[in-house]
Amino acid sequence: MPSDPLVAQHVLEFPGGYTRTTGPVVGRFLSELRARRIVGVRTAEGRVLVPPLEYDPATGEPVTGEYVEVGPAGTVTTWAWVDEPLEGHPLDRPFAWALIELDGADTALLHAVEAENPKAIGAGTRVWPVWRDRPTGHITDISHFAPEVTKIVSNVRAEYRLQAGGALRVFLEGVERGVLLGGRCASCGKVYVPYRAACPECGSAIPETLELPDTGTITTYAINNLPDPRAPQVPFVSAYILLDGADVPMIALMGDVPAHEVRQGMRVKAVWVPEGERTASMTNIRWFAPTGEPDVEL
């Protein structure tokens, strides 16, 4: 009958630390790290080895003793993702072990690369060293490498005051009264809304305003999936609406209708805020809503 296996636990440990000499080549490499520089050594055939070795691994010949500063940036040649770091790993969060060929080197250095996720690193990724605050002459003087900065996120906010000119002021004062004002060019006969003082096509003056109905037809539209404080819901529709009697459309929000039901040729009408809440602003029109009339062929 089989017996239980005999097991004995062994621990190899140097409580006071294991001291070894570095030799001239590795010692030079570590001393340069302490100065936040990375060097390699040139072989007789002209290749630069990083980390430096005393002998060329390809030929067995001694290296030349010529040290070459490389990097500090490099390119990942291959990598392996560590999702759960172990005790003793260089980082306490997910990272990648990578072979990094530093600029000017002909061999790759193994080190840790911090990345947001496995998709943020790959063969060809450019990386830069992140140095420790107090280098001591050890490979860990490079805390880790990090991908090259290729994008930044900035908060953008612009605040400005718009002073309405003559034609725009006339139009907004009409909106405050619940009226949409346009103008007919006396030369070409086209009707423009919002009202403007001169015809954009022929340049003729438009001296008088023309009151237009708040009904019209959708000529084209866009479905938006990003939130907008003015919109009734997400997704919402912004549409170009050709008011009855006008020759150019104006842009406005659509409401009271699912986004997927909006279509070209749909008849719509402005939905106004209560009269007591109106100001000289286009916010007096919440949005346009379907009238229920048959579609118009554009």
C-alpha positions in Angstrom: 0.0 0.0 0.0 1.5 3.4 -1.0 2.7 5.6 1.8 2.5 9.4 2.0 5.4 11.2 0.4 8.1 12.6 2.6 8.2 16.4 2.4 10.8 18.8 3.8 10.7 22.6 3.5 13.9 24.4 2.7 14.5 28.2 2.8 17.5 29.9 1.2 17.9 33.3 2.8 20.5 35.9 3.5 19.0 38.0 6.3 21.8 40.6 6.3 21.7 40.9 2.5 23.8 39.2 -0.2 26.8 41.4 -1.2 28.6 40.9 -4.5 30.9 43.0 -6.6 29.6 44.4 -9.8 32.7 44.4 -11.9 33.7 47.3 -14.1 31.0 46.9 -16.8 27.9 46.4 -14.6 29.3 48.9 -12.1 29.5 51.6 -14.8 25.9 50.8 -15.9 24.6 51.1 -12.3 26.6 54.3 -11.6 25.1 55.9 -14.7 21.6 54.9 -13.5 22.3 56.7 -10.3 22.9 59.8 -12.4 19.7 59.0 -14.3 21.5 58.0 -17.5 21.2 54.7 -19.3 24.4 53.4 -21.0 25.3 50.4 -23.1 28.6 49.0 -24.2 29.8 48.6 -27.8 31.1 45.3 -29.1 33.9 44.8 -31.5 31.4 44.4 -34.3 29.8 47.8 -33.4 26.6 46.5 -31.6 25.5 48.3 -28.5 24.5 45.9 -25.6 21.9 47.1 -23.0 22.2 46.1 -20.3 26.0 46.0 -20.9 27.9 42.7 -20.7 31.6 42.0 -20.4 31.5 39.6 -23.4 29.7 39.7 -26.7 27.0 36.9 -26.4 27.1 36.4 -30.2 30.9 35.9 -30.5 32.2 35.4 -27.0 34.8 38.2 -27.6 35.4 40.9 -24.9 33.5 44.1 -25.4 35.5 47.2 -26.4 35.0 49.3 -23.2 33.3 52.1 -25.2 30.2 53.1 -23.3 27.3 54.7 -25.3 24.4 56.6 -23.7 21.1 55.3 -25.1 17.4 56.2 -24.8 16.0 57.3 -22.5 13.0 56.4 -24.6 12.6 53.0 -26.3 10.2 50.7 -28.2 8.5 47.6 -26.8 9.4 44.5 -28.8 7.4 42.0 -26.8 5.4 42.0 -23.5 3.3 40.0 -21.0 0.5 41.4 -18.9 0.4 41.0 -15.1 -3.2 41.4 -13.9 -2.5 40.6 -10.3 1.0 41.7 -9.1 2.8 39.6 -6.6 4.8 40.6 -3.6 8.2 41.8 -4.8 6.9 43.0 -8.2 7.9 46.6 -9.1 4.3 47.9 -9.1 1.3 47.1 -6.8 -1.1 47.6 -9.7 -1.6 45.8 -13.0 1.4 46.3 -15.4 3.3 44.6 -18.2 6.7 43.0 -18.2 8.3 44.1 -21.5 11.4 43.8 -23.5 12.3 47.4 -24.4 14.8 48.3 -27.1 16.1 51.7 -26.1 16.9 54.2 -28.8 20.5 53.6 -29.9 20.7 50.0 -28.5 20.8 46.8 -30.4 19.4 44.6 -27.6 16.4 44.8 -25.3 16.1 45.6 -21.7 13.6 43.8 -19.5 11.5 46.1 -17.3 8.0 46.9 -16.1 5.7 49.1 -18.1 2.7 50.8 -16.5 -0.3 51.0 -18.8 -4.0 51.6 -18.3 -5.0 48.2 -19.6 -3.6 45.4 -21.9 -4.9 47.3 -25.0 -2.7 50.3 -24.2 0.5 48.4 -24.8 1.8 46.3 -27.7 4.8 45.6 -29.9 5.9 49.0 -31.2 4.6 51.0 -28.2 7.0 53.9 -27.4 7.9 54.2 -23.7 9.9 56.5 -21.4 11.5 55.7 -18.0 9.9 57.0 -14.8 12.8 57.5 -12.3 12.7 57.1 -8.6 13.1 60.3 -6.5 16.4 59.1 -4.9 18.5 56.9 -7.3 21.0 54.7 -5.5 22.7 52.8 -8.3 20.3 49.9 -8.8 18.1 48.7 -11.7 15.1 49.8 -9.6 16.3 53.5 -10.0 14.0 53.2 -13.0 10.7 52.7 -11.2 9.1 51.6 -14.4 8.5 52.7 -18.0 5.3 54.5 -19.2 3.9 54.9 -22.7 4.7 58.0 -24.6 2.2 60.8 -24.1 -0.1 60.8 -27.2 -3.1 62.6 -25.9 -4.2 64.9 -23.0 -7.6 65.7 -21.5 -8.3 69.4 -20.8 -11.3 71.1 -19.4 -12.5 73.7 -21.9 -14.9 76.5 -21.1 -15.5 79.7 -22.9 -17.6 82.6 -21.5 -18.5 85.6 -23.5 -21.2 88.2 -23.9 -23.0 88.6 -27.2 -24.4 92.0 -28.0 -27.1 91.8 -30.5 -26.7 94.2 -33.5 -29.6 96.0 -35.2 -31.1 93.2 -37.3 -30.6 90.5 -34.6 -32.1 92.8 -31.9 -35.2 93.4 -34.0 -35.6 89.6 -34.5 -35.1 88.8 -30.8 -37.5 91.5 -29.7 -40.0 89.9 -32.0 -39.3 86.5 -30.4 -40.0 88.0 -27.0 -43.4 88.9 -28.2 -43.9 85.4 -29.6 -43.4 86.4 -33.2 -40.9 85.2 -35.8 -39.7 88.0 -38.0 -38.1 87.7 -41.4 -37.4 90.0 -44.3 -38.1 90.0 -48.0 -35.4 91.3 -50.4 -36.9 94.0 -52.6 -34.6 93.0 -55.4 -34.6 89.2 -55.6 -37.8 88.6 -53.6 -36.3 86.0 -51.2 -37.6 85.8 -47.6 -34.9 85.3 -44.9 -35.4 84.3 -41.3 -34.0 85.4 -38.9 -34.5 88.9 -40.1 -31.3 90.5 -41.6 -30.8 94.1 -42.9 -29.2 93.1 -46.2 -29.8 90.3 -48.7 -26.9 87.8 -48.5 -27.4 86.8 -52.1 -27.6 90.1 -54.0 -26.6 92.6 -51.3 -29.7 94.7 -51.5 -31.0 96.4 -48.3 -34.0 94.8 -46.6 -35.7 97.8 -44.9 -38.8 96.2 -43.5 -39.6 93.1 -41.4 -42.1 90.4 -42.3 -44.0 88.4 -39.7 -43.9 84.7 -40.4 -45.9 81.8 -39.0 -44.4 79.5 -36.4 -45.1 76.4 -38.6 -42.9 74.8 -41.1 -41.4 71.7 -42.7 -38.3 69.7 -41.7 -35.8 69.8 -44.6 -33.0 67.8 -42.9 -32.1 66.7 -39.4 -29.5 65.0 -37.2 -30.0 62.5 -34.3 -27.7 63.4 -31.3 -26.7 61.0 -28.6 -24.8 63.3 -26.3 -26.6 65.2 -23.6 -27.6 68.8 -24.1 -29.2 70.9 -21.3 -31.6 72.4 -23.9 -32.8 69.0 -25.3 -36.0 67.3 -24.0 -34.3 63.8 -23.9 -31.4 61.8 -25.3 -31.2 60.9 -28.1 -32.6 64.2 -29.4 -33.0 65.7 -32.8 -31.8 69.0 -34.2 -33.5 69.9 -37.5 -33.4 72.5 -40.2 -37.0 73.8 -40.4 -38.3 75.8 -43.4 -40.9 78.1 -42.0 -44.0 78.6 -44.1 -43.3 81.6 -46.4 -39.5 81.5 -45.9 -36.8 80.6 -48.5 -34.1 79.5 -46.1 -34.4 77.1 -43.1 -33.6 77.8 -39.5 -32.2 75.3 -37.0 -34.1 74.2 -33.9 -34.6 71.3 -31.6 -37.4 68.8 -32.0 -39.5 67.5 -29.2 -42.7 65.6 -28.3 -41.7 62.9 -30.8 -39.3 59.9 -30.6 -36.1 60.6 -32.4 -36.5 57.6 -34.8 -39.9 59.0 -36.0 -38.5 62.4 -37.2 -38.3 62.5 -41.0 -37.8 64.9 -43.9 -41.0 66.6 -45.0 -42.6 66.4 -41.5 -44.8 69.3 -40.6 -43.9 71.0 -37.3 -44.9 73.9 -35.1 -43.1 75.9 -32.4 -43.7 75.1 -28.8 -43.4 78.4 -26.9 -42.7 78.9 -23.2 -45.5 80.7 -21.3 -45.8 84.4 -22.2 -44.8 85.6 -18.7 -41.5 83.7 -18.9 -40.3 85.1 -22.3 -37.2 87.1 -22.8 -35.3 88.4 -25.9 -33.9 84.9 -26.5 -34.5 81.8 -28.7 -35.1 79.9 -25.5 -38.6 81.2 -25.8 -39.1 78.3 -28.2 -38.6 75.1 -26.3 -38.6 73.1 -29.5 -40.7 72.3 -32.5 -43.3 69.5 -32.4 -45.2 67.6 -35.1 -48.5 69.1 -36.1 -50.0 65.8 -37.3 -50.5 67.2 -40.9 -49.5 65.1 -43.9 -45.8 65.2 -44.8 -44.8 67.7 -47.5 -42.8 66.6 -50.5 -39.6 68.6 -50.6 
